[in-house]
Amino acid sequence: MSMNFAERTVEFILNVWVGSMEDAPGEREQYRKARLQLLGVEYCAVDPPDPRYPYREPRPITVDVAEPDEEMANTLAHSPSGFAGRFFVNDWNAFIHFAATDARLDWLGPTSKREGAG
């Protein structure tokens, strides 16, 4: 994750799950590398990691898309033409909250199997 305050952008480099639960068990874990850019960022807040989790280990994290926190989305000003959301960081037991006016997803590579999956 990187943020450009002057341009009001946040960028995430992700391995997006593109598999399907209908696929055979060994084929479900298909991923594709992507860049997600949030444009016109109104806010981006990272919750502190839960101290009971091994968040200090230098390794990639796993996130899941979650509905926005209603209290945060309603309390903090954001454009009515935009959107709010958040990622749940499994490895931290915490969230990354955001609101922006637009987003762009660019694929950076081919579909591949995640190491250790299947």
C-alpha positions in Angstrom: 0.0 0.0 0.0 1.2 3.5 -0.8 -0.5 6.9 -0.5 0.2 10.1 -2.3 -1.3 12.8 -0.2 -0.8 15.6 -2.7 -2.6 13.7 -5.5 -5.1 12.1 -3.0 -4.4 8.6 -4.3 -3.9 5.2 -2.6 -2.4 2.2 -4.4 -2.6 -1.4 -3.4 -0.7 -4.2 -5.2 -2.8 -7.3 -4.7 -3.0 -11.0 -5.7 -6.7 -11.2 -6.5 -8.5 -14.5 -6.2 -10.0 -15.2 -9.6 -10.8 -18.9 -9.0 -14.2 -20.3 -8.5 -15.7 -22.6 -5.9 -17.1 -24.6 -8.8 -13.6 -25.6 -9.9 -12.0 -28.8 -8.8 -10.3 -28.5 -5.3 -6.8 -28.3 -6.8 -7.9 -25.6 -9.3 -9.8 -23.2 -7.0 -6.8 -21.2 -5.8 -6.2 -19.2 -8.9 -4.8 -15.7 -8.4 -3.9 -12.7 -10.6 -1.6 -9.8 -9.7 -3.3 -6.4 -9.9 -2.9 -2.7 -9.0 -5.9 -1.1 -7.3 -5.8 2.6 -7.3 -8.2 4.7 -5.3 -8.6 8.2 -6.8 -9.9 11.3 -5.1 -9.3 9.8 -1.7 -11.3 11.3 1.1 -9.8 9.2 3.9 -7.7 6.2 4.4 -7.3 4.9 7.9 -5.4 1.8 9.1 -6.4 0.2 12.3 -3.6 -0.8 14.6 -2.8 -4.6 14.5 -4.2 -6.8 17.3 -1.2 -7.4 19.6 -2.2 -11.0 19.9 -1.4 -11.6 16.2 2.1 -12.0 14.7 1.9 -8.7 12.8 5.6 -8.0 13.1 6.6 -10.9 10.9 7.8 -9.5 7.5 5.5 -11.3 5.1 2.7 -10.6 2.7 -0.7 -10.1 4.4 -4.1 -11.5 3.4 -7.1 -9.1 3.1 -10.8 -9.6 2.4 -13.2 -7.0 1.1 -15.7 -5.8 3.7 -18.6 -3.5 3.9 -17.6 0.0 5.1 -17.9 0.8 8.8 -21.2 2.8 8.9 -20.2 5.0 11.8 -16.9 5.9 10.2 -18.4 6.5 6.8 -21.2 8.6 8.2 -19.0 10.6 10.6 -16.2 11.5 8.2 -17.0 13.7 5.2 -16.9 12.1 1.8 -18.2 12.9 -1.6 -21.8 11.8 -2.2 -20.7 10.7 -5.7 -18.0 8.4 -4.2 -17.9 5.2 -2.2 -16.5 3.9 1.1 -15.2 0.5 1.9 -12.6 -1.4 3.9 -10.3 -4.4 3.8 -10.1 -6.8 6.7 -6.5 -7.7 7.3 -6.6 -11.3 8.5 -3.0 -11.3 9.7 -3.7 -8.3 12.0 -7.3 -8.8 13.0 -7.8 -5.2 11.9 -9.2 -3.1 9.0 -8.0 -0.6 6.4 -10.9 1.9 5.9 -11.2 4.1 2.8 -13.4 6.5 0.9 -12.7 7.8 -2.6 -14.5 9.2 -5.6 -13.2 6.6 -8.1 -11.1 3.5 -8.4 -9.1 1.7 -11.2 -8.0 -1.9 -11.4 -5.1 -2.9 -13.7 -4.1 -6.5 -14.2 -0.3 -6.9 -13.9 0.2 -10.5 -14.8 -1.3 -13.8 -15.8 -3.4 -16.0 -13.7 -1.3 -18.4 -11.5 -1.7 -20.9 -8.7 -0.9 -19.6 -5.2 2.1 -21.4 -3.8 1.1 -24.1 -1.4 -2.5 -24.2 -2.6 -4.3 -27.2 -3.9 
